[in-house]
């Protein structure tokens, strides 16, 4: 991934997070600047923590014959989203795990729509 792609991903994620914070999902971000910091932390968490979580959940995934792989992937996404909110001051999950579930699901939808509009 080149620098331009990383910058585009960072900006799209930050913009998506800021949009999500304006929806009644319980995801709160204090300012646009905090959205950029949150997007950066989310990217770092996804880069470093996600592989560890995938490794931990590899055995249960194998034992279910890969039938629950989508569920495990979603659980990992929610954990990464929650961890990012915990690490960034000014990024809050008002309703705890429910906000993380709704926020991570909505983040994927909004980001996908933005990428589609950008033609990326």
C-alpha positions as CSV (number, residue, x, y, z in Angstrom):
1,X,0.0,0.0,0.0
2,X,1.5,3.3,-1.0
3,X,1.4,6.6,0.9
4,X,-1.5,8.1,-1.1
5,X,-3.6,5.0,-0.4
6,X,-2.9,5.2,3.3
7,X,-3.8,8.9,3.3
8,X,-7.1,8.3,1.4
9,X,-8.0,5.5,3.8
10,X,-7.2,7.7,6.8
11,X,-9.2,10.6,5.6
12,X,-12.2,8.4,4.6
13,X,-12.1,6.6,8.0
14,X,-11.9,9.9,9.8
15,X,-14.8,11.4,7.8
16,X,-16.8,8.3,8.3
17,X,-16.2,8.3,12.1
18,X,-17.2,11.9,12.3
19,X,-20.5,11.2,10.4
20,X,-21.2,8.3,12.7
21,X,-20.7,10.5,15.7
22,X,-23.6,12.7,14.5
23,X,-25.9,9.7,14.3
24,X,-27.8,8.4,17.3
25,X,-25.7,5.3,17.8
26,X,-23.9,6.2,21.0
27,X,-20.6,6.8,19.2
28,X,-19.3,10.2,20.3
29,X,-16.3,12.0,19.0
30,X,-15.5,15.5,20.4
31,X,-14.2,17.2,17.2
32,X,-13.0,16.6,13.7
33,X,-9.5,16.5,15.0
34,X,-10.4,13.7,17.4
35,X,-11.9,11.9,14.4
36,X,-8.6,12.0,12.6
37,X,-6.7,10.8,15.7
38,X,-9.4,8.1,16.2
39,X,-9.0,7.0,12.6
40,X,-5.2,6.8,13.0
41,X,-5.5,4.7,16.2
42,X,-8.1,2.5,14.6
43,X,-5.8,1.8,11.7
44,X,-2.9,1.0,14.0
45,X,-5.1,-1.3,16.1
46,X,-6.2,-3.0,13.0
47,X,-2.6,-3.4,11.8
48,X,-1.2,-4.7,15.1
49,X,-4.0,-6.2,17.2
50,X,-6.3,-7.7,14.5
51,X,-3.7,-10.3,13.5
52,X,-3.3,-11.4,17.1
53,X,-7.0,-11.7,17.6
54,X,-7.3,-13.7,14.3
55,X,-4.7,-16.1,15.6
56,X,-6.5,-16.5,18.9
57,X,-9.8,-17.1,17.1
58,X,-8.3,-19.5,14.6
59,X,-8.9,-22.6,16.7
60,X,-12.6,-21.9,17.3
61,X,-13.0,-21.0,13.7
62,X,-11.3,-24.3,12.7
63,X,-13.5,-26.3,15.1
64,X,-16.7,-24.8,13.6
65,X,-15.4,-25.9,10.1
66,X,-15.2,-22.2,9.1
67,X,-19.0,-21.9,9.4
68,X,-18.7,-19.0,11.8
69,X,-15.8,-17.2,10.1
70,X,-18.0,-14.1,9.3
71,X,-19.1,-13.9,13.0
72,X,-15.5,-14.2,14.2
73,X,-14.4,-11.5,11.8
74,X,-17.2,-9.2,13.0
75,X,-16.3,-9.9,16.7
76,X,-12.7,-8.9,15.9
77,X,-13.9,-5.7,14.2
78,X,-16.0,-4.8,17.2
79,X,-13.1,-5.5,19.6
80,X,-10.8,-3.3,17.5
81,X,-13.4,-0.5,17.4
82,X,-13.9,-0.7,21.2
83,X,-10.1,-0.7,21.9
84,X,-9.7,2.3,19.7
85,X,-12.4,4.2,21.6
86,X,-10.8,3.2,24.9
87,X,-7.4,4.4,23.7
88,X,-8.5,7.8,22.3
89,X,-9.6,10.5,24.7
90,X,-12.6,12.2,23.1
91,X,-13.8,9.0,21.4
92,X,-16.6,7.5,23.5
93,X,-19.0,4.6,23.3
94,X,-22.0,5.8,25.3
95,X,-23.8,2.4,25.3
96,X,-20.7,0.2,25.5
97,X,-20.6,-2.9,23.4
98,X,-23.9,-1.9,21.7
99,X,-22.4,1.3,20.5
100,X,-19.3,-0.6,19.3
101,X,-21.4,-3.1,17.4
102,X,-23.5,-0.3,15.7
103,X,-20.5,1.9,15.2
104,X,-18.3,-0.7,13.5
105,X,-21.2,-1.9,11.3
106,X,-22.1,1.6,10.3
107,X,-18.4,2.5,9.7
108,X,-18.1,-0.2,7.2
109,X,-21.2,0.9,5.3
110,X,-20.4,4.6,5.3
111,X,-16.8,4.0,4.3
112,X,-17.9,1.7,1.5
113,X,-20.3,4.4,0.2
114,X,-17.6,7.1,0.3
115,X,-15.1,4.8,-1.5
116,X,-17.8,4.1,-4.1
117,X,-18.5,7.8,-4.6
118,X,-14.7,8.4,-4.9
119,X,-14.3,5.6,-7.4
120,X,-11.6,4.0,-5.3
